[in-house]
Amino acid sequence: MAGASALGGRVFNIEPGVAFNSLAPFLLPGDEVRLLPGVHIPFTLVDLRGERGKPIVIRGYQTETDKPLPYVKGEAFSILLLRPQHVIVRDLLVGNSSGPTVFIDGSVGATPVLEETPFDADLNIINLQIKQTFEAPNQTSIYLRSMQSVDVSNISIKGWNNSALVLDNCKRVGITQSVFDCAKNLPQYRGVAIRSGCEDISCMYVSFGINVKVAFEVGVCDNTIAAAENNSPTRPAQRILISHNAALECACFVSLGSVDNSTIVNNSCIESTKYFYKADGLCGVPNFVTLENNLVTWIPGRLERISLVAQGVAPESIRLQRNLWWSEELPAAFEIVGKPFGVELAPQVFDINPKVEMRGFMPVDLKARDFGWSQQISPTPAGAAKTPLQSQAPAPKPS
C-alpha cells in the first residue's frame, strides 16, 4: 500500500509479474490499484464493490508519456472481472489471448444467460489498447456478459479474431470514441456483436479499419451447441442506436437478426464490398428498424447488393428515411445491386456524388453534408449509458 488515491482511498502499487487476485476481498470504495510500468500476468478480480462517487479504480500507471502503457499479457484472457460494481478499468495495454481478452461477467452461471437479470455494474472501461497478433477462433477483444450500466470509451483495438466486442444479455451500455483497426493476418469476423435480448445499447463514433467482415451484428443469436441444448428463449434486441460510425471497405456494415425498435443513423460506409445491410432470418427478423442519413458509397463492380434480405422479412420491418447511396455505376447498376429493401418514408438520394475525402470521410459536396458520421450528433436512446466524451472529445479518424 502506498499513499492515498484521488478519491481518498488507499493506493496499491503492483509490480510487473506479481499476482494480485487475492487482493479483491480487501479492496474498499475509493481504493486504487496501480499496475506499474512493465509486463503483468493475467488477473481475475471477483466481487469488487465500490460506491457511487467512490469507485474502485484498476489502472495502468505510467509517468512517462513517451513510454507504452503497462502491459497485461494474454493467456486464456488478460483481464477477468466477475460481478464488479462501481469500478473503473483504464489506461492499460492488453492482448494476445486465446479467449476473450477482457472478459466482464455479471452472471451467476446457474441458468442460461438469457434468463438472468443483468448485473447492475456502473462500470467504466476507458483508454484500453488491445492487440492481437495470432489466430485463435474463440478470441474476442472485449466480452460483456449479463451486465447493465456500462460505459466503454476510448478503446483502441489492433487485430482480432471472432469479434472486437460482444454484448451478451446486456442493458444500458454505451460504446463510444473507439477505433477498431484490422490486422492483415486475422479474420476480423465481427466488429460489435449485440446479441438478441440486449436492450438500450448505443454505439457512437466507432471507426473500423479495412476489411472487417461485418461491422455491426444486431440481434444475433447464440448458436453454440450449449445454447441449442438449453432451448433458451430468444428475445429481440431492443432500442439499439448505431450512430456516427464509419467503416472502409466493409463487406457488410450491419447484419440484422432479431431486433426491434432500433435506429441506424448518420453512419459512413465507404467503398462497400458486398452489401450495406442484410437480414438472413437465421436468428429471427428485424422489426421497426429505421435507416436515416447514412452515407454509402462503392466502387463500380464491387458491390453485390445494396441489401440482402431473406424471404419472409416484411418490407415494413425496415423503414427508410433519407439516405445517400452513391456509385459511378448508378443508375444502370440497379438491375444488379437492387434498390434498398424497406418502406420509403422519404425519397432516397442516388444522384449526389459526395466526393468523400478519405482522411475523415467528410463529404466535399455541400449537398451531401447532411449524411454520414460527420454530421451533428444524435440523441442517445432513453436508458442507454451516456459518456461525457460524446460531447467533449473529437471523433477518431477512420484507419
C-alpha positions as CSV (number, residue, x, y, z in Angstrom):
1,M,0.0,0.0,0.0
2,A,1.4,3.4,-0.9
3,G,-0.4,6.7,-0.1
4,A,-3.9,7.9,-0.8
5,S,-5.9,7.9,-4.0
6,A,-7.6,11.0,-5.5
7,L,-10.8,9.7,-4.1
8,G,-9.4,9.4,-0.6
9,G,-8.9,5.6,-0.7
10,R,-5.7,3.6,-0.5
11,V,-3.2,3.1,-3.3
12,F,-1.9,-0.4,-4.1
13,N,1.2,-0.5,-6.4
14,I,1.5,-3.7,-8.3
15,E,5.0,-4.6,-9.7
16,P,5.2,-6.5,-13.0
17,G,4.8,-10.2,-12.7
18,V,3.1,-10.1,-9.2
19,A,-0.2,-11.9,-8.8
20,F,-2.8,-9.8,-7.0
21,N,-6.1,-11.8,-7.5
22,S,-6.3,-12.3,-3.7
23,L,-6.4,-8.6,-3.2
24,A,-10.0,-8.3,-4.3
25,P,-11.8,-9.1,-1.0
26,F,-9.8,-6.4,0.8
27,L,-10.4,-3.5,-1.7
28,L,-12.7,-0.7,-0.4
29,P,-14.6,2.1,-2.1
30,G,-12.2,4.7,-3.4
31,D,-9.2,2.4,-3.5
32,E,-6.9,2.5,-6.5
33,V,-4.8,-0.5,-7.8
34,R,-1.9,0.8,-10.0
35,L,-0.2,-1.6,-12.3
36,L,3.3,-0.2,-12.6
37,P,5.2,0.0,-16.0
38,G,6.3,-3.4,-17.4
39,V,4.7,-6.7,-18.3
40,H,2.0,-8.1,-16.0
41,I,0.4,-11.5,-15.8
42,P,-3.4,-12.0,-16.3
43,F,-5.6,-11.2,-13.4
44,T,-9.0,-12.2,-12.1
45,L,-10.9,-10.0,-9.6
46,V,-14.1,-11.2,-8.1
47,D,-17.0,-9.2,-6.5
48,L,-15.3,-5.8,-6.4
49,R,-17.6,-3.3,-4.6
50,G,-17.0,0.4,-4.9
51,E,-19.6,3.0,-4.2
52,R,-21.3,5.7,-6.4
53,G,-18.8,8.6,-6.3
54,K,-16.1,6.4,-4.8
55,P,-15.4,3.7,-7.4
56,I,-12.6,1.2,-7.1
57,V,-10.0,2.0,-9.8
58,I,-7.9,-0.5,-11.6
59,R,-5.4,1.3,-13.8
60,G,-2.1,1.3,-15.6
61,Y,0.3,3.8,-14.1
62,Q,2.8,5.4,-16.5
63,T,4.5,8.7,-15.7
64,E,6.5,8.9,-18.9
65,T,4.2,9.9,-21.8
66,D,6.5,8.6,-24.5
67,K,6.6,5.1,-23.0
68,P,4.0,2.3,-23.5
69,L,1.2,1.7,-21.0
70,P,1.7,-1.2,-18.6
71,Y,1.0,-4.4,-20.5
72,V,-1.1,-7.3,-19.2
73,K,-0.2,-10.2,-21.4
74,G,-2.8,-12.7,-22.5
75,E,-3.2,-16.4,-21.9
76,A,-6.8,-17.6,-21.8
77,F,-7.6,-14.0,-21.1
78,S,-5.8,-10.8,-19.9
79,I,-8.4,-9.4,-17.5
80,L,-11.4,-11.2,-16.0
81,L,-13.8,-9.4,-13.7
82,L,-16.7,-11.2,-12.1
83,R,-19.7,-9.1,-10.9
84,P,-17.8,-5.7,-10.5
85,Q,-19.8,-2.8,-9.1
86,H,-18.8,0.9,-9.3
87,V,-15.4,0.1,-10.8
88,I,-13.2,1.8,-13.4
89,V,-10.7,0.0,-15.5
90,R,-8.4,2.2,-17.5
91,D,-5.0,3.0,-19.1
92,L,-3.8,-0.5,-19.9
93,L,-2.3,-2.3,-22.8
94,V,-3.7,-5.9,-23.1
95,G,-3.7,-8.6,-25.6
96,N,-2.7,-11.8,-27.3
97,S,-5.2,-14.1,-25.6
98,S,-6.8,-17.4,-26.8
99,G,-10.2,-16.4,-25.5
100,P,-11.9,-13.1,-24.5
101,T,-9.0,-10.6,-23.9
102,V,-11.1,-8.5,-21.5
103,F,-14.0,-10.6,-20.0
104,I,-16.5,-8.9,-17.7
105,D,-19.2,-11.3,-16.4
106,G,-22.1,-10.4,-14.2
107,S,-23.8,-13.8,-14.4
108,V,-24.1,-16.4,-11.6
109,G,-23.9,-19.2,-14.0
110,A,-26.8,-21.2,-12.6
111,T,-29.2,-20.6,-15.6
112,P,-28.9,-19.9,-19.3
113,V,-27.6,-16.4,-19.7
114,L,-30.8,-15.0,-21.3
115,E,-32.8,-16.0,-18.2
116,E,-30.7,-13.9,-15.9
117,T,-31.2,-10.3,-14.8
118,P,-28.1,-8.4,-15.9
119,F,-25.9,-7.3,-13.0
120,D,-26.1,-3.6,-12.3
121,A,-22.5,-2.7,-12.5
122,D,-21.9,1.1,-13.0
123,L,-18.7,0.1,-14.8
124,N,-16.4,2.3,-16.8
125,I,-13.8,0.9,-19.2
126,I,-11.6,3.7,-20.5
127,N,-8.5,4.0,-22.6
128,L,-7.6,0.4,-23.2
129,Q,-5.2,-0.6,-26.1
130,I,-5.9,-4.2,-27.2
131,K,-3.7,-6.0,-29.6
132,Q,-3.9,-9.5,-31.2
133,T,-1.2,-10.9,-33.5
134,F,-2.2,-14.6,-33.8
135,E,-5.2,-16.6,-34.8
136,A,-7.4,-18.1,-32.1
137,P,-11.0,-18.9,-33.1
138,N,-12.5,-18.1,-29.7
139,Q,-10.7,-14.8,-29.2
140,T,-12.8,-11.6,-28.7
141,S,-11.3,-8.3,-27.6
142,I,-14.0,-7.3,-25.1
143,Y,-16.8,-9.6,-23.9
144,L,-19.6,-8.2,-21.7
145,R,-21.9,-10.9,-20.3
146,S,-25.1,-10.2,-18.2
147,M,-24.1,-6.6,-17.4
148,Q,-26.0,-3.3,-17.2
149,S,-24.9,0.3,-16.8
150,V,-21.5,0.1,-18.6
151,D,-19.6,2.8,-20.4
152,V,-16.9,1.7,-22.9
153,S,-14.9,4.6,-24.3
154,N,-11.6,5.5,-26.0
155,I,-10.8,1.9,-26.9
156,S,-8.1,1.1,-29.5
157,I,-8.1,-2.4,-30.9
158,K,-5.5,-3.7,-33.4
159,G,-6.5,-7.0,-34.8
160,W,-9.0,-9.6,-33.5
161,N,-10.5,-12.9,-34.5
162,N,-14.2,-13.6,-33.6
163,S,-15.4,-10.2,-32.5
164,A,-13.9,-6.9,-31.4
165,L,-16.7,-6.5,-28.8
166,V,-19.6,-8.8,-27.8
167,L,-22.6,-7.8,-25.7
168,D,-24.4,-10.9,-24.3
169,N,-27.6,-10.2,-22.3
170,C,-26.6,-6.6,-21.6
171,K,-28.6,-3.4,-20.9
172,R,-27.8,0.3,-20.8
173,V,-24.3,0.0,-22.4
174,G,-22.7,2.9,-24.2
175,I,-19.8,2.3,-26.6
176,T,-18.1,5.5,-28.0
177,Q,-15.0,7.2,-29.3
178,S,-13.1,4.0,-30.3
179,V,-11.0,2.7,-33.2
180,F,-11.1,-0.9,-34.3
181,D,-8.2,-1.4,-36.6
182,C,-7.9,-4.7,-38.6
183,A,-4.7,-6.8,-38.8
184,K,-3.8,-8.3,-42.2
185,N,-3.4,-11.9,-40.9
186,L,-6.5,-12.1,-38.8
187,P,-10.2,-12.8,-39.9
188,Q,-12.0,-9.9,-38.0
189,Y,-15.3,-11.6,-38.5
190,R,-17.4,-9.2,-36.5
191,G,-16.9,-5.7,-35.1
192,V,-19.6,-5.2,-32.5
193,A,-21.9,-8.2,-31.9
194,I,-25.1,-7.3,-30.0
195,R,-26.9,-10.5,-29.2
196,S,-30.6,-10.9,-29.0
197,G,-32.0,-9.9,-25.7
198,C,-29.8,-6.8,-25.3
199,E,-31.6,-3.5,-24.6
200,D,-30.8,0.2,-24.6
201,I,-27.4,0.0,-26.3
202,S,-25.7,2.9,-28.1
203,C,-22.6,2.6,-30.4
204,M,-21.3,6.0,-31.5
205,Y,-18.1,7.3,-33.1
206,V,-16.6,3.9,-33.7
207,S,-14.4,3.6,-36.8
208,F,-13.4,0.3,-38.4
209,G,-10.2,-0.4,-40.4
210,I,-10.2,-2.1,-43.8
211,N,-11.8,-5.5,-44.4
212,V,-13.9,-6.2,-41.3
213,K,-16.5,-8.8,-42.4
214,V,-19.5,-7.4,-40.5
215,A,-19.1,-4.1,-38.7
216,F,-22.3,-4.5,-36.5
217,E,-24.3,-7.7,-35.9
218,V,-27.5,-6.8,-34.1
219,G,-30.0,-9.3,-32.7
220,V,-27.6,-12.2,-33.4
221,C,-28.4,-15.4,-31.5
222,D,-26.0,-17.6,-29.6
223,N,-25.8,-20.6,-32.0
224,T,-23.4,-22.7,-29.9
225,I,-24.2,-26.3,-29.1
226,A,-24.7,-25.5,-25.4
227,A,-27.3,-22.8,-26.2
228,A,-29.2,-25.1,-28.6
229,E,-29.4,-27.8,-25.9
230,N,-30.8,-25.4,-23.4
231,N,-33.5,-24.3,-25.8
232,S,-33.4,-20.9,-24.1
233,P,-36.0,-18.4,-25.4
234,T,-34.8,-15.7,-27.8
235,R,-35.8,-12.1,-27.1
236,P,-35.2,-9.4,-29.7
237,A,-32.5,-6.9,-29.1
238,Q,-34.4,-3.6,-28.4
239,R,-33.7,0.1,-28.6
240,I,-30.3,-0.2,-30.3
241,L,-28.7,3.0,-31.6
242,I,-25.9,2.7,-34.2
243,S,-25.0,6.3,-34.9
244,H,-22.0,8.3,-36.3
245,N,-19.8,5.3,-37.0
246,A,-17.5,4.8,-40.1
247,A,-16.2,1.7,-42.0
248,L,-13.9,1.5,-45.0
249,E,-14.1,-1.4,-47.5
250,C,-16.5,-3.3,-45.2
251,A,-18.2,-6.5,-46.5
252,C,-21.4,-5.8,-44.6
253,F,-22.0,-2.8,-42.4
254,V,-24.9,-4.1,-40.4
255,S,-26.4,-7.6,-40.1
256,L,-30.0,-7.6,-38.6
257,G,-31.3,-10.6,-36.7
258,S,-34.0,-10.5,-34.0
259,V,-34.0,-6.7,-33.3
260,D,-36.9,-4.3,-32.6
261,N,-37.4,-0.6,-32.4
262,S,-33.8,0.5,-33.3
263,T,-32.1,3.1,-35.4
264,I,-29.1,3.2,-37.8
265,V,-28.4,6.8,-38.4
266,N,-25.6,9.1,-39.7
267,N,-23.1,6.3,-40.5
268,S,-20.5,6.3,-43.3
269,C,-19.8,3.1,-45.1
270,I,-17.2,3.9,-47.8
271,E,-16.3,1.7,-50.7
272,S,-18.5,-1.1,-49.5
273,T,-17.6,-4.5,-50.9
274,K,-20.7,-6.8,-50.5
275,Y,-23.8,-5.1,-49.1
276,F,-24.7,-2.3,-46.7
277,Y,-27.2,-4.3,-44.7
278,K,-28.5,-7.9,-44.6
279,A,-31.3,-9.8,-42.8
280,D,-30.8,-13.5,-43.4
281,G,-33.5,-14.7,-41.0
282,L,-31.3,-17.2,-39.2
283,C,-31.7,-15.5,-35.8
284,G,-35.1,-14.0,-36.3
285,V,-36.2,-11.0,-38.2
286,P,-36.0,-7.2,-37.7
287,N,-39.0,-5.1,-36.8
288,F,-39.3,-1.2,-36.7
289,V,-35.7,-0.7,-37.7
290,T,-35.0,2.8,-39.2
291,L,-32.2,3.8,-41.5
292,E,-31.6,7.6,-41.8
293,N,-28.9,10.0,-43.1
294,N,-26.5,7.2,-43.8
295,L,-23.8,7.7,-46.5
296,V,-22.9,4.6,-48.5
297,T,-20.5,4.5,-51.5
298,W,-19.0,1.8,-53.6
299,I,-16.6,1.3,-56.5
300,P,-18.3,0.2,-59.7
301,G,-18.5,-3.6,-60.0
302,R,-17.6,-4.4,-56.3
303,L,-21.0,-4.3,-54.5
304,E,-23.1,-7.5,-54.8
305,R,-26.4,-6.0,-53.4
306,I,-27.3,-2.8,-51.5
307,S,-29.3,-5.1,-49.2
308,L,-29.6,-8.8,-48.9
309,V,-32.8,-9.9,-47.2
310,A,-34.3,-13.3,-46.8
311,Q,-37.8,-14.2,-48.0
312,G,-40.4,-13.7,-45.2
313,V,-38.9,-10.5,-44.0
314,A,-41.6,-7.9,-44.5
315,P,-40.7,-4.6,-46.2
316,E,-42.4,-2.7,-43.4
317,S,-39.9,-4.1,-40.9
318,I,-37.2,-1.7,-42.3
319,R,-38.1,2.0,-42.6
320,L,-36.1,4.2,-44.9
321,Q,-35.7,7.9,-44.2
322,R,-33.4,9.8,-46.4
323,N,-30.0,8.1,-47.1
324,L,-27.4,8.8,-49.7
325,W,-26.2,5.9,-51.9
326,W,-23.5,6.7,-54.5
327,S,-21.5,4.9,-57.1
328,E,-20.4,5.9,-60.6
329,E,-22.3,2.8,-61.9
330,L,-25.7,4.2,-61.0
331,P,-28.4,4.1,-62.2
332,A,-27.5,1.3,-64.7
333,A,-26.4,-1.0,-61.8
334,F,-29.8,-1.0,-60.1
335,E,-30.6,-4.2,-62.1
336,I,-27.6,-5.9,-60.3
337,V,-27.4,-4.3,-56.9
338,G,-31.1,-3.6,-56.4
339,K,-32.6,-0.7,-54.5
340,P,-32.6,-0.6,-50.7
341,F,-35.1,-3.0,-49.1
342,G,-37.8,-1.5,-46.9
343,V,-40.5,1.1,-47.0
344,E,-39.5,4.5,-48.1
345,L,-40.7,7.2,-45.7
346,A,-38.6,9.7,-47.6
347,P,-37.0,9.7,-51.1
348,Q,-33.6,8.0,-51.2
349,V,-30.8,10.1,-52.8
350,F,-28.9,8.4,-55.6
351,D,-27.7,11.4,-57.7
352,I,-25.3,13.3,-55.5
353,N,-21.6,12.4,-55.7
354,P,-20.4,13.2,-52.1
355,K,-16.8,13.3,-53.2
356,V,-15.7,11.9,-49.9
357,E,-12.2,13.0,-48.7
358,M,-10.6,9.8,-47.4
359,R,-8.9,11.2,-44.3
360,G,-12.0,11.8,-42.2
361,F,-14.8,10.7,-44.6
362,M,-16.1,14.2,-44.9
363,P,-18.3,14.8,-48.0
364,V,-16.8,17.6,-50.1
365,D,-20.1,18.3,-51.9
366,L,-22.2,20.6,-49.7
367,K,-25.4,18.8,-50.7
368,A,-24.1,15.6,-49.1
369,R,-23.1,17.2,-45.7
370,D,-26.3,16.1,-44.0
371,F,-25.3,12.4,-44.5
372,G,-22.7,10.3,-42.8
373,W,-20.8,10.2,-39.5
374,S,-19.5,13.8,-39.5
375,Q,-23.0,15.3,-39.2
376,Q,-24.2,16.7,-35.8
377,I,-24.6,14.1,-33.0
378,S,-27.8,12.2,-32.5
379,P,-29.5,11.8,-29.1
380,T,-28.7,8.7,-27.0
381,P,-31.8,6.4,-26.6
382,A,-33.6,6.6,-23.3
383,G,-31.9,4.5,-20.7
384,A,-28.7,3.9,-22.5
385,A,-25.4,4.7,-20.8
386,K,-24.1,8.2,-21.6
387,T,-20.5,9.3,-21.6
388,P,-19.2,12.9,-21.3
389,L,-16.8,12.1,-24.2
390,Q,-19.7,12.1,-26.6
391,S,-19.9,15.9,-26.3
392,Q,-16.3,16.8,-25.3
393,A,-13.9,14.8,-27.4
394,P,-13.4,14.9,-31.2
395,A,-14.3,11.9,-33.2
396,P,-11.5,9.5,-34.0
397,K,-10.3,9.3,-37.6
398,P,-11.0,6.2,-39.6
399,S,-8.0,4.0,-40.1
